[in-house]
Amino acid sequence: SHIRKVAAEEGLQVLVFSEAHGVISFCPSDYQKGEAQVNVYYETGTVGICLEHHRQGKTEIFSRNVDKPMLRMLFKNPLLFTNKEHQARRKRPPCSICKERRSQLSADCAHVELCLRCAGQLDQEQGVHCHVCRGPSTLFG
């Protein structure tokens, strides 16, 4: 399936597959207990990130209607969900591209703020180039 192919391209392997529950769980190839696990509920488009929270213990954070570009981003960095929740409380500026949604990712140069949808549409091969300083940038949550 497309989901398994993308996961493999990002260095993830199948941990659990449950057709009865419509879920495939992925983890890094070198998985160690306590690392984030990505659960893809393929019938509903929901993704859950399982992790060990320092205060709440074992927890799962869900996001609905995850499209293919966003899924690839979450496979690369499962902790985007945790950053998204934290940033929602910090009153983030609007996305530098669409200006409609709040940004959830920042470039390391601090000139670019992107929502997950716009960041997912960027050409991952070319990376992010800042429109202000013209330098290559890395996105982080």
Backbone torsions as a table, in degrees:
resi	resn	phi	psi	omega
1	SER	NA	162.7	179.6
2	HIS	-60.7	-40.6	-177.5
3	ILE	-61.7	-46.0	-179.8
4	ARG	-65.0	-38.5	-179.7
5	LYS	-63.7	-47.4	179.6
6	VAL	-62.8	-42.2	179.0
7	ALA	-60.3	-44.6	179.8
8	ALA	-63.2	-39.5	178.2
9	GLU	-62.0	-27.9	-179.6
10	GLU	-96.1	11.7	175.3
11	GLY	80.9	21.2	179.2
12	LEU	-104.9	153.5	177.2
13	GLN	-124.2	159.5	178.0
14	VAL	-73.5	127.7	177.1
15	LEU	-96.7	-47.0	-179.3
16	VAL	-143.9	140.6	172.5
17	PHE	-128.1	124.4	178.1
18	SER	-128.9	102.3	177.7
19	GLU	-65.8	-35.0	-179.8
20	ALA	-60.7	-35.1	-179.6
21	HIS	-100.7	-4.8	179.3
22	GLY	66.0	40.4	-176.5
23	VAL	-134.9	142.2	170.0
24	ILE	-122.1	127.0	178.3
25	SER	-103.6	134.3	-179.3
26	PHE	-121.0	151.7	174.8
27	CYS	-146.2	163.3	177.0
28	PRO	-60.5	151.7	179.2
29	SER	-57.8	-33.2	179.2
30	ASP	-102.4	41.1	-174.5
31	TYR	-54.1	134.1	173.8
32	GLN	-126.5	143.7	-178.1
33	LYS	-51.3	135.3	179.8
34	GLY	99.9	-15.6	177.9
35	GLU	-75.4	158.4	179.6
36	ALA	-65.4	143.1	177.8
37	GLN	-121.3	137.7	-178.0
38	VAL	-104.9	119.0	177.2
39	ASN	-104.6	119.2	179.2
40	VAL	-105.5	113.5	175.8
41	TYR	-90.5	89.4	-166.6
42	TYR	-68.4	-18.8	179.3
43	GLU	-82.9	-23.3	-176.2
44	THR	-110.9	-12.3	-176.9
45	GLY	78.1	15.7	179.5
46	THR	-95.4	142.2	176.0
47	VAL	-124.4	134.4	176.5
48	GLY	-118.1	136.2	176.3
49	ILE	-107.5	116.8	177.5
50	CYS	-94.0	130.4	178.6
51	LEU	-152.8	167.5	178.2
52	GLU	-96.6	107.6	-179.7
53	HIS	-84.8	138.9	-175.2
54	HIS	-63.3	-24.4	178.6
55	ARG	-110.1	-38.4	-173.5
56	GLN	-93.0	-6.1	-177.3
57	GLY	77.3	-147.8	-178.0
58	LYS	-69.5	127.7	-177.6
59	THR	-146.4	161.0	176.7
60	GLU	-131.0	128.6	-179.6
61	ILE	-108.7	128.3	-174.5
62	PHE	-106.7	149.7	170.1
63	SER	-138.0	134.2	-177.7
64	ARG	-98.0	160.9	176.2
65	ASN	55.0	45.8	-180.0
66	VAL	-79.6	120.4	179.1
67	ASP	-87.1	175.2	-174.7
68	LYS	-60.9	-45.7	178.6
69	PRO	-62.1	-39.0	-179.5
70	MET	-69.4	-36.8	178.1
71	LEU	-61.2	-42.3	178.2
72	ARG	-61.4	-41.7	179.0
73	MET	-63.2	-39.1	179.9
74	LEU	-70.8	-32.0	174.6
75	PHE	-66.1	-36.2	178.9
76	LYS	-70.7	-40.7	-176.9
77	ASN	-141.5	86.4	-178.1
78	PRO	-59.4	-20.9	-177.6
79	LEU	-80.0	3.6	175.1
80	LEU	-57.5	-35.4	178.7
81	PHE	-61.8	-45.3	-178.5
82	THR	-65.3	-39.4	177.4
83	ASN	-65.6	-39.1	-179.8
84	LYS	-60.5	-44.8	178.9
85	GLU	-62.5	-44.2	-179.8
86	HIS	-64.4	-43.6	-176.3
87	GLN	-70.2	-28.0	178.4
88	ALA	-60.6	-30.0	179.4
89	ARG	-81.3	-15.1	-175.0
90	ARG	-95.2	4.4	-179.3
91	LYS	56.4	68.6	-179.5
92	ARG	-70.1	153.0	176.7
93	PRO	-71.0	166.3	178.1
94	PRO	-68.2	159.2	178.2
95	CYS	-59.4	137.7	180.0
96	SER	-67.7	-21.7	-177.5
97	ILE	-95.2	-60.8	-173.5
98	CYS	-86.3	-22.9	-178.8
99	LYS	61.8	5.8	-176.9
100	GLU	-98.6	-41.6	-176.4
101	ARG	-104.0	156.4	175.5
102	ARG	-68.8	143.6	178.1
103	SER	-70.3	150.4	177.6
104	GLN	-128.2	-10.5	179.2
105	LEU	-132.1	146.8	177.7
106	SER	-123.5	147.4	173.1
107	ALA	-82.5	151.5	-176.9
108	ASP	-65.2	-18.9	176.7
109	CYS	-79.5	-12.1	178.3
110	ALA	74.1	7.6	177.3
111	HIS	-90.8	-20.7	-173.5
112	VAL	-117.8	131.0	175.9
113	GLU	-126.3	124.5	-175.5
114	LEU	-127.8	146.9	169.4
115	CYS	-80.8	164.7	-177.9
116	LEU	-63.7	-36.9	-178.4
117	ARG	-64.1	-48.0	180.0
118	CYS	-68.1	-38.1	178.5
119	ALA	-63.6	-36.5	179.7
120	GLY	-68.5	-19.6	-179.7
121	GLN	-90.2	-6.9	179.0
122	LEU	-71.2	150.9	176.9
123	ASP	-71.7	108.1	-176.3
124	GLN	-64.5	-26.8	179.1
125	GLU	-67.4	-42.9	-177.4
126	GLN	-82.0	-22.3	-178.9
127	GLY	78.4	-168.7	-178.2
128	VAL	-103.0	129.7	174.6
129	HIS	-118.8	124.3	-177.7
130	CYS	-65.6	135.2	178.8
131	HIS	-78.4	-11.0	179.5
132	VAL	-95.6	-58.2	-176.3
133	CYS	-95.0	-6.0	177.7
134	ARG	64.5	6.7	-179.4
135	GLY	-87.0	157.0	174.2
136	PRO	-68.1	142.8	-177.8
137	SER	-132.3	157.6	174.0
138	THR	-112.1	136.3	178.4
139	LEU	-88.1	141.9	174.9
140	PHE	-144.1	160.3	-176.1
141	GLY	-90.3	NA	NA
